[in-house]
Amino acid sequence: MSLITPYNISVSKAKLDRLKQKLALTDFPDELDGSGWDYGAPLDKIKTLAEYWHSRFDWPNVQEKLNELPQYTISISVDGFETLGIHFVYRKSENEKAIPLLFCHGWPGNFTEVSKVLPELVNGGPGHPAFHVVAPSLPNFGFSQGTKKKGFHIAQHAEVCHKLMLALGYNEYATQGGDIGHVVTRCMGILYPSSCKASHTNMARPHRPEHLKDPAAWDAHKAKLGPREQADEERSEWFANKGKAYHSMQSTKPQTLGYSLADSPVGLLAWIYEKLHDWTDDYQWTADEILTWVSIYWFSTAGPAAAQRIYYESVNDPDKMRYRVDAFVPDVKLGIARFPKELATSPKEWNSSMGPVVFESEHESGGHFAAWEKPEAIVGDLRVMFGKNGGAFGAVSGKTGYRN
């Protein structure tokens, strides 16, 4: 087994000084009067955050707090690629029957998203199952190393996560994911069904049924939707028409974008902050939260330009895994959480086309970063789904989450 090594984040003074120099030399664009968020991140908000980042944001203090999370690294050999150093958060429950759970982030998220759900999941408690929680930084993200080879598709990310769980001694496990984490964990169920026994997702995207692909049929179907699903469809149409410019860029020319993200901390800030604002349900981000997330990308092991490449690789994957993950996966018990400000939400009745659905929840508020915005909702979902009366109870052999 590869050596598992404790890890502490340690950003050098030279890197911090370089960041401050770049922030001090920023040339800001102009802005149209009254444009608000219509054209992207507003100038006044970016200027305020940039000034705070330069003069008052205390990265050493943030770093100290982040290092309270139990972090490790491990070397994982990826078939046909390199051996990569993978960074991960890992907290093992004192309950020997705790359920091994892989928590997988997306973009522009990061490993810290697990922090708000970690204590409750690990501790379990009377009437609640306990979990051993593993939260990796995906390759090219956070403090994991990045690949230098083309073609590192979703399957390779799934391979890394699967091998990590095996290295920790978990031959069977459950998963939780949203965004890219949804795609990766669903891929794990396709490639490793004897190990990945159950998955909870907060970004289900079942394919539209064949009989509704005709525009007239779809329009007639939309007219029959209830208020909640009409709102879901409006949100999905907004995202498709006004929120996906980043996806087009990252999935076609990530290298061109990378020059700006790697050279300009304010450019990186604006690129990420826009999503934190647009993709949440009126979540009140603090400056420290925003800049912690952005700083993790700025100080990342593979560099600020690396994480975007997963979009290119996903779109250009000859196995089309990004489409396969939302089709029927027969051997993995599935739990689905729906949040009103998710980016693309399909009618609930389509969920069964993705696999054996054993749990569904409808939340009244919350958006794309569910574990950060609504940690109690994610914890509650997992407790019910894997609880004694839940559809995934006992899914992982010998690991019910309960002492007796």
Secondary structure, DSSP 4 states (H G I P E B T S, - for coil): -PPPEE------HHHHHHHHHHHHTPPPP---TT-TTTTSS-HHHHHHHHHHHHHT--HHHHHHHHTTS-EEEEEEE-TTS-EEEEEEEEE--S-TTPEEEEEE--SS--GGGGGGTHHHHHH-BTTB--EEEEEEPPTTSTTS----SS---HHHHHHHHHHHHHHTT-SSEEEEE-THHHHHHHHHHHH-TTTEEEEEES---PPPPGGG-SHHHHHHHHTT--HHHHHHHHHHHHHHHHS-HHHHHHHH-HHHHHHHHHH-HHHHHHHHHHHHHHTSSS----HHHHHHHHHHHHT-SS-TTTTTHHHHHHHT-TT-HHHHTTS--TTSEEEEEE-TB-SS---GGGGGGGS-EEEEEE-SS-BS-HHHH-HHHHHHHHHHHHSTTSTTTT-STT--SS--
